[in-house]
Amino acid sequence: MRILLCNKFYYRRGGDCIYTLDLEETLVSKGHQVAVFAMACPENIDSPWSSYFPSRVGFDSKLSFALRSLGDREVKDKFSRILDDFAPDVVHLNNIHSQLSPVIARIAHSRGIRVVWTLHDLKLLCPRYDCLRGGKEPCELCFKNKFNVLRHRCMKNSLAASCLAFAEAMRWNGAFLEENTDLFVCPSRFMMKKMEQGGFGKSKLLHLGNAMDVSRCAREDYSERKDYYCYVGRLSHEKGVETLVAAASSLPYRLLVIGDGPLAGKLPARGNIEYLGRRDWQYIKTVVGSARFTVMPSICYENNPLAVIESLCLGTPVLGADIGGIPGLIEERVNGLCFESGNAESLASGIREMFGLSFDYTGIAGDSCARFSRDSYYDTLVKHVYGLK
């Protein structure tokens, strides 16, 4: 098959980017022809398709960003060119809003090309992606009425930014998205449920959990553990790190924190908490692979978080917040526990219990690598998503 993968960034920036790059590698290894459509960024990986990439736009140029969000001429022209020259059987969309825009779904659909869309966040339902009103508490008001993004100034507490988000949501509304997309791939059952709740038809939704290159998690000994637990991820409010630090501060256990973000340098220093900053995969692999467990303390609707999958494939159990798609990845007292999202006392209780439990680390790694392997994902993808007979 000839498959065109679309994602606004083409480098290892976040979970959506890692998914796209891993999928490209998998498809090529299986003999498919793959092209890429992304925004031109200096960090991008070299690609033979880069001449088709539209120019980079960001928040620094408000007019250019607004025009791009609503589907500008450059994206239309360059996307049409790559369709002409590559002639894909399938266009596989990923994280495309704002910097590429759903106009590309309409262009591909109008040519009779199969359009599928893997959902990495809740942007199709929530104009600010994360369903956090004011960036603090879960909110689903926009599932039914997008005007709420204006009423509550959800984008950066700015009327102008919220107006753009509202205009974008109205232009690329649910009816448009369903009409121009053959199938939405939901990496978590939680995402699928929310899409149904937001009015999307069941016939257009498929649950298929994300996969990863599990060979990256191979270790000689999964059972060797050190006496600490860790957090890996963005240091920001929606990730619940403030709740984690509050809980950890009341306990004697050693916590290692890996990551960067707006709260870096602002979280309270404690003798049992070590902030290690942003690190590469080999460092993370060593630290997570030797930890008693990792913590995913999010207060936002996580979808199918890669940090949880990576931890489990390293044989490391997860203490996760009971929100979004996190509970769907955790089997209580087998590969982890859940606690009440945003509740520091519940999290502290979970940390104490995790240190008191015994886990089969090797078994967790084996089961998780089988569950999240590329091969099992690929079989479902080509048959039920791409429609390959």
C-alpha positions in Angstrom: 0.0 0.0 0.0 0.9 3.6 -0.4 0.4 5.5 2.9 0.7 9.2 3.6 1.3 10.0 7.2 0.4 13.5 8.4 1.6 15.1 11.6 2.5 18.7 12.2 5.9 17.9 13.7 8.4 15.4 12.2 10.9 14.9 15.1 10.7 13.2 18.5 8.9 16.0 20.2 6.0 14.3 22.0 3.9 11.2 22.0 2.1 12.0 18.7 5.5 12.5 17.0 7.0 9.4 18.4 4.0 7.4 17.3 4.2 8.8 13.7 7.9 8.1 13.4 7.6 4.6 14.8 4.6 3.8 12.5 6.6 5.0 9.5 9.4 2.7 10.4 7.0 -0.2 10.9 5.2 0.3 7.7 8.4 0.6 5.7 9.8 -2.6 7.3 6.6 -4.4 6.2 7.1 -3.4 2.5 4.7 -0.5 2.3 5.6 2.8 0.5 5.3 5.7 3.0 5.4 9.5 2.5 5.2 12.2 5.2 3.4 15.5 5.3 4.5 17.8 8.2 5.3 21.4 9.0 8.8 22.6 8.0 10.8 22.9 11.3 14.6 23.1 11.8 14.4 20.2 14.2 12.8 17.9 11.6 14.4 14.6 10.6 15.7 14.6 7.1 13.0 13.4 4.7 12.7 13.1 0.9 9.3 14.7 1.2 10.5 17.9 2.9 10.0 20.0 -0.2 6.2 19.5 0.2 6.2 20.7 3.9 4.4 24.0 4.4 6.4 26.7 6.3 6.6 26.8 10.0 4.1 29.0 11.8 3.8 29.7 15.5 2.1 31.9 18.1 4.7 34.7 17.4 2.9 35.5 14.2 -0.7 35.8 15.2 -2.1 36.5 11.7 -0.2 33.7 10.0 -1.2 31.3 12.8 -4.8 32.3 12.5 -4.9 31.8 8.7 -3.1 28.5 9.0 -5.6 27.3 11.7 -8.4 27.9 9.3 -6.7 26.2 6.3 -4.4 28.6 4.4 -3.4 28.5 0.7 0.1 27.1 1.3 -1.1 24.0 3.0 -3.8 23.4 0.4 -1.3 23.8 -2.5 1.5 21.7 -1.0 -0.8 18.9 0.2 -2.5 18.7 -3.2 1.0 18.4 -4.8 2.0 15.5 -2.6 -1.3 13.8 -3.3 -0.6 14.3 -7.1 3.0 13.0 -6.9 2.7 10.2 -4.3 -0.9 9.0 -5.1 -1.6 7.4 -1.7 -4.1 4.7 -1.0 -4.6 5.9 2.6 -4.0 9.3 4.2 -3.3 8.7 8.0 -3.8 11.9 10.0 -2.4 12.4 13.5 -1.9 15.7 15.3 -2.7 18.2 12.5 -4.9 21.0 14.0 -3.7 24.6 13.8 -0.4 24.1 12.0 -1.7 21.9 9.2 -5.5 22.0 9.8 -8.3 19.5 8.9 -8.6 21.0 5.4 -6.2 18.2 4.4 -8.9 15.7 5.3 -11.4 17.3 2.9 -8.8 17.5 0.1 -8.0 13.8 0.4 -11.6 12.7 0.9 -12.7 14.7 -2.2 -10.3 12.6 -4.3 -11.8 9.3 -3.0 -8.7 8.5 -0.8 -9.4 6.6 2.4 -8.8 9.0 5.4 -8.1 7.6 8.9 -7.3 9.7 12.0 -5.5 8.5 15.1 -6.6 10.7 18.0 -3.8 11.8 20.3 -5.8 14.3 22.4 -9.4 15.6 22.7 -9.1 18.6 20.3 -12.0 17.3 18.2 -14.2 17.8 21.3 -12.4 20.6 23.3 -11.0 23.7 21.5 -8.1 23.8 24.0 -7.2 20.1 23.6 -7.1 19.0 27.2 -10.6 19.6 28.7 -9.2 21.7 31.5 -11.2 24.8 32.2 -8.8 27.6 33.2 -6.0 24.9 32.9 -7.1 23.6 36.3 -10.2 21.4 36.4 -11.8 18.9 34.0 -14.5 20.4 31.9 -16.7 18.9 29.1 -19.0 21.9 28.3 -17.6 22.3 24.8 -18.6 18.7 23.9 -22.1 20.2 23.2 -21.5 23.9 22.8 -18.2 25.3 21.6 -19.2 28.8 22.6 -18.1 27.9 26.1 -14.4 28.4 25.0 -15.3 32.1 24.7 -17.5 32.3 27.8 -14.6 31.0 30.0 -11.7 32.4 27.9 -10.2 28.9 28.0 -7.2 29.7 25.7 -4.5 31.4 27.8 -7.3 33.4 29.5 -7.3 35.6 26.4 -10.4 36.7 24.5 -8.5 36.9 21.2 -6.9 33.4 21.5 -10.3 32.0 22.6 -12.0 33.6 19.6 -9.6 31.9 17.3 -10.1 28.6 19.0 -13.9 29.1 18.7 -13.6 29.9 15.0 -11.4 26.9 14.4 -13.9 24.6 16.2 -16.8 25.9 14.2 -15.0 25.7 10.9 -13.9 22.1 11.5 -17.0 21.0 13.3 -18.1 17.5 14.1 -20.2 17.1 10.9 -17.3 18.2 8.7 -14.9 15.9 10.5 -17.2 12.9 10.2 -18.0 13.6 6.6 -14.3 13.7 5.6 -12.9 11.0 7.7 -13.5 7.3 7.2 -12.4 6.1 10.6 -11.2 7.6 13.9 -8.7 5.5 15.8 -9.1 5.8 19.5 -6.0 4.7 21.5 -8.0 4.3 24.7 -11.6 3.1 25.4 -11.9 6.4 27.4 -11.2 8.4 24.2 -13.8 6.3 22.3 -16.4 6.9 25.0 -15.8 10.6 25.0 -16.0 10.8 21.2 -19.4 9.0 21.4 -20.4 11.4 24.2 -19.4 14.3 21.9 -21.8 13.1 19.1 -19.5 11.1 16.9 -21.1 7.9 15.5 -20.0 4.5 16.7 -19.5 3.2 13.2 -16.7 5.7 12.7 -14.8 4.8 15.9 -12.3 2.0 16.5 -10.4 1.3 19.7 -6.8 0.4 19.0 -4.2 1.0 21.7 -0.9 2.5 20.6 2.2 0.3 20.1 5.9 1.1 20.5 9.3 -0.4 19.6 9.4 -2.7 22.6 13.0 -3.7 21.8 14.0 -0.3 23.2 13.0 -1.6 26.6 15.1 -4.8 26.5 17.2 -5.4 29.7 19.4 -8.2 30.9 17.7 -8.4 34.3 14.3 -6.9 35.0 14.2 -8.0 38.7 17.1 -5.9 39.9 15.5 -2.9 41.7 16.7 0.1 43.7 15.0 1.8 46.6 13.3 4.7 44.9 10.3 5.6 42.7 10.2 8.1 39.9 8.2 10.4 37.7 9.0 11.0 34.0 7.2 13.7 32.0 6.4 17.3 31.6 6.6 19.5 34.7 3.3 21.3 34.4 0.1 21.7 36.3 -2.0 19.3 34.2 0.4 16.5 34.8 -0.3 16.6 38.5 3.3 17.1 39.6 2.3 19.6 42.3 0.1 16.9 43.8 3.0 14.4 43.5 5.5 16.7 45.3 2.9 17.4 48.1 2.4 13.7 48.6 6.1 12.8 48.4 7.1 15.5 50.9 5.1 13.8 53.6 6.8 10.4 53.0 10.3 9.1 53.7 10.8 7.5 50.3 13.2 8.7 47.6 11.6 10.3 44.5 13.5 11.0 41.3 11.8 13.5 38.9 12.9 13.5 35.2 11.5 16.2 32.9 11.3 19.9 32.1 8.5 22.4 31.8 6.9 25.6 33.1 7.1 24.4 36.7 10.9 23.6 36.5 12.7 25.4 39.3 9.3 26.4 40.9 8.6 23.2 42.7 9.6 23.0 46.4 12.9 21.4 47.2 12.9 18.5 49.6 15.7 16.2 50.8 14.0 13.1 49.5 13.1 14.6 46.1 15.7 14.9 43.3 15.0 17.0 40.2 17.1 15.6 37.3 15.9 17.7 34.4 15.4 16.6 30.9 17.3 13.4 30.0 17.7 11.2 27.0 16.2 7.7 26.5 19.2 5.7 27.7 19.3 7.6 31.0 15.5 7.3 31.4 15.7 3.5 30.6 18.3 3.0 33.3 16.4 5.0 36.0 12.9 3.7 35.2 14.2 0.2 34.7 15.7 0.2 38.2 12.8 1.9 40.0 10.4 0.2 42.3 7.6 1.9 40.4 6.7 5.0 38.4 3.9 7.6 39.1 1.5 9.1 36.5 -0.3 11.7 38.7 -2.2 13.6 35.9 -5.2 15.7 36.6 -6.0 16.0 32.9 -7.7 13.4 30.6 -4.7 11.4 29.5 -5.3 9.3 26.4 -2.8 6.4 26.1 0.3 7.8 27.8 3.6 6.6 26.4 5.3 7.1 29.7 3.0 4.4 31.2 3.6 2.0 28.3 7.3 2.5 28.4 7.4 1.9 32.2 5.4 -1.3 31.9 7.6 -2.6 29.0 10.6 -2.0 31.3 8.9 -4.2 33.9 8.2 -1.3 36.2 4.7 -1.1 37.7 2.8 2.2 37.6 0.9 4.1 40.3 -1.6 6.0 38.1 -4.3 8.6 38.6 -7.8 7.3 38.0 -8.4 9.6 35.1 -8.6 9.3 31.3 -7.0 6.3 29.7 -4.6 5.6 32.6 -6.8 3.0 34.4 -7.2 1.0 31.2 -3.5 0.3 31.2 -3.3 -0.8 34.9 -4.3 -4.1 36.4 -4.6 -3.5 40.1 -1.8 -5.1 42.2 -0.5 -7.0 39.1 1.2 -4.2 37.3 0.3 -1.2 39.5 -2.4 0.7 41.3 -4.7 3.6 40.8 -5.4 6.5 43.1 -7.8 9.5 43.1 -6.6 12.1 40.7 -5.6 15.4 42.3 -5.8 13.9 45.9 -2.4 14.1 47.6 -3.6 12.0 50.5 -4.8 9.2 48.1 -1.5 9.4 46.2 0.5 9.2 49.5 -1.5 6.2 50.5 -0.8 4.6 47.1 2.9 5.3 47.3 3.0 3.6 50.7 1.1 0.6 49.4 3.3 0.3 46.3 6.4 0.1 48.5 4.7 -2.7 50.5 3.7 -4.8 47.5 5.8 -7.5 45.6 5.7 -7.5 41.8 6.8 -9.9 39.2 8.9 -7.4 37.2 10.0 -9.9 34.6 6.4 -10.9 34.1 5.2 -7.3 33.8 7.8 -6.7 31.1 7.0 -9.9 29.1 3.2 -9.3 29.2 3.5 -5.6 28.4 6.0 -6.2 25.5 3.5 -8.7 24.0 0.6 -6.3 24.5 2.2 -3.2 23.1 4.3 -4.8 20.3 4.4 -3.3 16.8 3.5 -6.6 15.2 0.2 -7.1 16.9 -0.7 -3.5 16.3 0.3 -3.7 12.7 -2.0 -6.6 12.0 -5.1 -4.8 13.3 -4.1 -1.5 11.6 -3.7 -2.8 8.1 -6.9 -5.0 8.2 -9.3 -2.9 10.2 -8.0 0.6 9.8 -6.4 0.7 6.3 -8.8 -1.9 4.9 -6.2 -4.2 3.3 -7.7 -7.5 2.3 
